[in-house]
């Protein structure tokens, strides 16, 4: 089993956490310095981003329902 197969189910949570963290850091760097309060805000965004995305289950892929086919001899059963 490769490393990607191990982390694939949690990959969306890691990406969600990273996006939240980087967004908070981009806002904090507006004045070219990061205070302790801004670091705490970025870490909270990281934790909330990970938790919020991780708690939502992955949607199973859509599989269309196939109708049963008529029998090979051409006689289909009636549903009366």
N, C-alpha and C positions, 0 to 999 in steps of 0.2 A: 504494500500500500504506500503510495507516494505521499509526500507532505501536503500536496494540494488536495488529495482525496480526504485527508484527515481534517483539514480546515474548511473545506468547501461548504458544509452546512452553516458555519458561523461566519463566512466571508462577508455576507451583507451586513452583519452586525459590526465587524471590524471597519468596514468602509463607512458606515453611518457614524461610528464613533470618531473616526479620523476626520470626516467632513465637519462635524460639530466642533472638534478641537481646533482645526485649522481656521474655521470661521471666527471663532472667539479670539484666536491669536492675531488674525488679520485686523480685527477691530482694535485689539490692544496695541498693535504696532502703529496706530495712527499718529501718535506723538513720538515715535522712534524710541520708546522705552516701554518696558513691561513692569508694572508694579506687582507687589505680592497679591493684591486683590484681583488683578487681572489674571494672574496665574491660577488662582483659585477658581475664578470664573471659567477659564479654559478647561481645567480639570473636571469641573462639574459638568460642563458641556460634553466632555469625553465620556463620563460615566453615564449621563442621561442618554446620550446618543447610542451607546452600546446597549444599555438596558431596554430602551424603547424599541429598538430594531430587533434585538435578540428575542424579545418576548412575543413577537408576532411570528406565527409559524409560516413556513414556506407553503405557497399554494401548489397543490399537486398539478402536474401538467394535464391539459385538457385531452381526454381520450373520447372520441365520438363513439356512441353506441351503434353497433352494427345490427341491422335487422337480420333475422334468420332467413336464409335463402330457401327457395322452394326445393323440393326433392328432385333428384336427378331424372326421374321418370316423368316429370311434368305434372304430377298430381300434388297439389298443395292441400293441406288440411284446412277445412273451414273452421272458423272460430264461432260457431253457433252454439 
